[in-house]
Amino acid sequence: MAMRRMLFCGALLTGTLLAGPSLASECQANLDAYRTDLMGDRGNRVLLNPELRSDMRDLQNAARILQSAGQSEACQDLVAAMKDMVEDAKGEAQAPTDYEDWQNAELERMKQAKTLAAIAGQIRAEEIIGREVRNHENVELGEIEDLMIETSDNKTSYAIVSHGGFLGIGESQIAVPLARLKVTEDRDVFVLNLTENQLENAPSLERDDFDLIADEAWRRSNEEYFKTVQ
């Protein structure tokens, strides 16, 4: 899949001439509209499996790269392809016929989630990155964008959670201690027992500025916050 994405984006880059500012603005508008549609459509969010969510996040990043390189037509072609992929997924997936039944089943699934330490065997990074994070009330809190694994035994490792957005486009990034996360039996969803407001009030990172985690004062503040909120 990664190789196919690289080939596809490479073909778009080599097959498109540099575009002017107006086309660049149009591509940005199309990408923004696409994200808004996804974020506002519960049906889309339910049907996108973790693998497709990860692919969509990678393709969004590729679209932004194309746009910044002045390849606006290629960017627009890529956004159109992303829409087609989501529509194909919606056509193949089975939407819940009764939302209340689906919600009750999901609530039970959240309650049965286990800590990572309680899981037998191993868990791969690709089974963590890109997964949804929900709370015990089945409210979506965000998505795991990255992992920060500390090599020192006396320091905490973190899941970098994007909050306030969708498919990797988040308003903030929060370093959640891995020990606070649970995962469903199928390893499809990670569970964090916080409300949306509690997560919003957690210490946040500047976008992709993970060096802040090395700051001892910030680390203590972050760890103290997650110790006090339940």
C-alpha positions in Angstrom: 0.0 0.0 0.0 2.8 2.4 0.9 4.5 1.7 -2.4 1.3 2.2 -4.4 0.8 5.6 -2.7 4.4 6.6 -3.6 3.9 5.6 -7.2 0.6 7.3 -7.4 1.8 10.6 -6.0 5.0 10.4 -8.1 2.9 10.0 -11.2 0.8 13.0 -10.3 3.9 15.1 -9.6 5.6 14.3 -12.9 2.4 14.6 -15.0 1.3 18.1 -13.8 2.7 21.5 -14.6 3.1 24.2 -11.9 -0.2 25.9 -11.1 -0.9 29.5 -10.3 -2.1 30.9 -7.0 -5.8 30.7 -7.9 -5.6 27.0 -8.6 -3.7 26.5 -5.4 -6.5 28.3 -3.5 -9.0 26.1 -5.2 -7.2 22.9 -4.2 -7.0 24.1 -0.6 -10.7 24.9 -0.6 -11.5 21.4 -2.0 -9.3 19.8 0.7 -11.0 21.8 3.4 -14.4 20.9 2.1 -13.5 17.2 2.0 -12.3 17.3 5.6 -15.4 19.1 6.7 -17.7 16.6 5.0 -15.9 13.7 6.7 -15.9 15.3 10.1 -19.6 16.2 9.9 -20.8 12.8 8.5 -21.1 10.2 11.3 -21.7 7.6 8.6 -18.3 8.1 7.1 -16.6 8.0 10.4 -18.3 4.8 11.4 -17.5 3.0 8.1 -13.8 4.0 7.8 -11.7 1.1 9.1 -8.3 1.8 10.7 -6.3 0.9 7.6 -8.3 3.2 5.4 -8.1 6.0 8.0 -4.4 5.6 8.0 -4.3 5.7 4.2 -6.5 8.8 4.1 -4.2 10.5 6.6 -1.2 9.8 4.4 -2.9 11.0 1.3 -4.0 14.2 3.0 -0.3 14.8 3.8 0.6 14.1 0.2 -2.1 16.5 -1.0 -0.6 19.3 1.2 2.9 18.5 -0.2 1.6 18.7 -3.8 -0.1 22.0 -3.1 3.0 23.5 -1.4 5.0 22.4 -4.4 2.6 24.3 -6.7 1.2 21.1 -8.1 -2.4 22.2 -7.6 -4.0 20.1 -10.4 -2.3 17.0 -9.0 -3.5 18.0 -5.6 -7.1 18.3 -6.8 -6.8 14.9 -8.6 -5.6 13.4 -5.4 -8.5 14.9 -3.3 -10.9 13.5 -5.9 -9.3 10.1 -5.6 -9.6 10.3 -1.8 -13.3 11.0 -2.1 -13.8 8.0 -4.5 -12.0 5.7 -2.0 -14.3 6.8 0.8 -17.4 6.3 -1.4 -16.1 2.9 -2.4 -15.6 2.0 1.2 -19.1 3.2 2.1 -20.5 1.0 -0.7 -18.7 -2.1 0.5 -19.1 -1.7 4.2 -22.3 -2.4 6.1 -23.6 0.5 8.0 -25.4 -0.2 11.4 -29.1 -0.6 10.7 -30.0 0.5 14.2 -27.7 3.2 15.6 -28.9 2.6 19.2 -28.0 -1.1 18.9 -24.7 -0.2 17.5 -24.0 2.3 20.2 -24.9 -0.2 23.0 -22.6 -2.8 21.4 -19.8 -0.3 21.2 -20.3 0.8 24.8 -19.9 -2.8 25.9 -16.8 -3.1 23.7 -15.3 -0.1 25.4 -16.0 -1.5 28.9 -14.2 -4.8 28.0 -11.0 -3.0 26.8 -7.8 -4.0 28.5 -4.6 -2.2 29.3 -1.6 -2.8 27.1 0.1 -4.5 30.0 -2.7 -7.0 30.2 -2.5 -8.1 26.6 -0.8 -11.4 26.0 1.9 -11.4 23.3 3.0 -8.4 21.4 1.3 -5.4 19.8 2.8 -3.8 16.7 3.2 -0.1 16.2 1.0 -0.2 13.1 -1.8 -1.6 15.4 -1.6 1.6 17.4 -0.8 4.5 15.1 -3.9 5.7 13.2 -6.3 4.1 15.7 -9.3 6.0 17.1 -9.3 7.0 20.8 -12.7 6.9 22.5 -13.8 7.1 26.1 -16.0 4.7 28.0 -19.1 6.6 26.7 -18.0 5.8 23.1 -17.3 9.5 22.5 -14.5 9.9 20.0 -11.6 11.9 21.5 -9.1 11.8 18.7 -6.6 9.6 16.9 -3.2 8.3 17.8 -0.7 10.0 15.4 2.6 8.8 16.7 4.4 7.0 19.6 7.1 8.4 21.8 9.0 5.5 23.4 11.4 6.4 26.2 14.5 4.3 26.4 15.0 5.1 30.1 13.2 2.8 32.5 12.3 5.7 34.8 10.5 7.7 32.2 7.1 7.4 30.7 6.3 6.5 27.1 3.5 8.3 25.3 0.9 8.0 22.6 0.7 11.3 20.7 -3.1 11.9 20.3 -4.5 14.3 17.8 -7.5 16.0 19.4 -10.1 18.3 17.8 -9.8 17.0 14.3 -10.2 14.0 12.1 -7.9 11.7 10.1 -4.7 13.2 11.5 -5.8 16.8 11.0 -6.1 17.9 14.6 -6.2 21.2 16.4 -3.8 20.0 19.1 -1.5 17.1 20.0 -1.5 15.6 23.5 1.1 13.2 24.9 -1.0 10.6 26.7 0.9 8.1 28.9 0.6 4.7 27.4 -0.3 3.3 30.7 -3.6 5.3 30.7 -4.8 3.7 27.4 -6.8 0.5 27.0 -7.5 -1.3 23.8 -10.5 -3.3 22.6 -10.1 -7.1 22.1 -9.9 -6.7 18.3 -7.3 -3.9 18.7 -9.4 -1.6 16.7 -10.1 1.2 19.2 -8.1 2.6 22.1 -10.0 3.7 25.2 -9.1 6.7 27.4 -11.3 7.3 30.4 -11.5 11.1 30.1 -14.2 13.5 28.9 -13.6 15.7 25.9 -13.2 18.7 28.2 -10.6 16.9 30.3 -8.6 16.0 27.3 -8.9 19.6 25.9 -7.5 20.9 29.2 -4.5 18.6 29.2 -1.0 20.1 28.4 -0.7 20.2 24.6 2.3 20.2 22.3 3.1 22.6 19.5 2.4 20.8 16.3 5.0 18.0 15.9 7.3 19.7 18.5 8.1 16.5 20.4 11.2 18.1 21.9 8.9 19.6 24.5 8.5 16.2 26.1 12.2 16.3 27.0 11.6 19.4 29.2 11.4 18.1 32.7 9.0 20.8 33.9 6.6 20.2 31.1 6.8 16.4 31.6 6.1 16.8 35.3 3.1 19.0 34.6 1.8 16.5 32.0 2.2 13.5 34.2 0.6 15.2 37.2 -2.4 16.2 35.1 -3.0 12.6 34.0 -2.6 11.4 37.5 -5.3 13.7 38.8 -7.9 13.3 36.2 -9.9 10.1 36.3 
